Amino acid sequence: NERHISTPTRTKELLKKYNFSFKKSLGQNFLIDTNILRNIIHHAGVTEDVGAIEIGPGMGALTEQLAIAANKVLAFEIDQRLLPILEDTLSPYDNVKVVNEDILKADVEQELQQYFGDQKVKIVANLPYYITTPILMNLLTRNLPISSITVMIQKEVADRMAASPNTKSYGSLSLAVQYYTEAAVVMTVPKTAFMPQPNVDSAVLHLAVRSEPPVHVEDEKFFFDLIQASFGQRRKTLRNNLNRHFSSRFSKDELEEIMNEAEIDGTRRGESLSMEEFAALANTFTAKG
Ligand code: SAM
C-alpha cells in the first residue's frame, strides 16, 4: 500500500510536516521498506492471535505492520517528540498502545500483564543500536513471559550473539544469549532500507526463548564469571586465563585438579569450549568451594 508509513515518500512527508530531526544519540534510523518489515514479522511468527511488544516505534513503520498482523501491540518509545506523530500515523489502528518510557526503566512485566493478560507475547523491534546488548540482556534476565524476540540489530552483534564455538564471533555474549534462547541470524538488511542510513551493517536476529536453560548450573553468577575469565585474553590458553583470574582464590595445582576433574584440557582456548563444557567446569569449581 502506497500510504503505508514505511515508504520513503510518506516518511519524508512526515518528517517535514512535524519538522522532525533525527537524534543520532537515540539510534534513530527508521525503516523505509515495507517488504523488509513484513519479512521481519514473518520470521517473528507474529499472527493474529499473538500480542507484540515493540521497543522504539519511531514514526510507526514497524508498529503499523505489527498492528495489521498481530492481535495487539504495546510499544515503548523514549522520545517524547514522536508521540504526536505516532498518534497521527497510527490513528487508523485501534489495537496499539504507545508508552512514553525508556525500555530500560519501564516496569515491562507490569505493563505486559496489564495489556496482554495471559496472551502469548513476542518482542519485535528495530532496536536503537547504541543499547542493543543492555536491552536484550535486560529483557532476557528478567524472565518475562515472552516466547521470542526478533530484532534488527548491528550485524556484527547479531553474529556474536548467534555464534558457535571455534568461530571468530564466539564469546561470552554468545553464551549469555544462548543460555536463555536459541539464537539465529535470519536476514541481513542493506543500509538503503533505512532513513538515515546507519554506518554499520544490519541483520535480523531471532531468539526463541527457552523454557529452561540447556545446561544445569549450580551457581549462575559464577558460571558467567568463569566464562568472562576464560575469554579474558582470547589468544591465551584456558589455563593462563584461569590462573590470572582466580590466582587469589585457587592455587595453580588446585586449578589443574579442577580442569582434570572436569576433563577439560588446559591448553585449549576459551573459544573452543561449548556451553556444556563451561557448565561442567563451573560445577566442578562450585563443588570445590
Ligand atoms: N521502529 C522504527 C522503525 O523501524 O522505523 C524506529 C527504529 S529506530 C532504529 C529506534 C527507536 O528507538 C527510535 O524511535 C528511538 O527514539 C527509540 N529509542 C531509543 N532508545 C530508547 C529506549 N531506551 N527506550 C525506548 N525507545 C528508545
Residues whose N, C-alpha, C, O or C-beta is under 5 A from the ligand:
A	BS01	SAM	L26 G27 Q28 N29 F30 L31 I55 G56 P57 G58 M59 A61 L62 F76 E77 I78 D79 E101 D102 I103 L104 N126 L127 P128
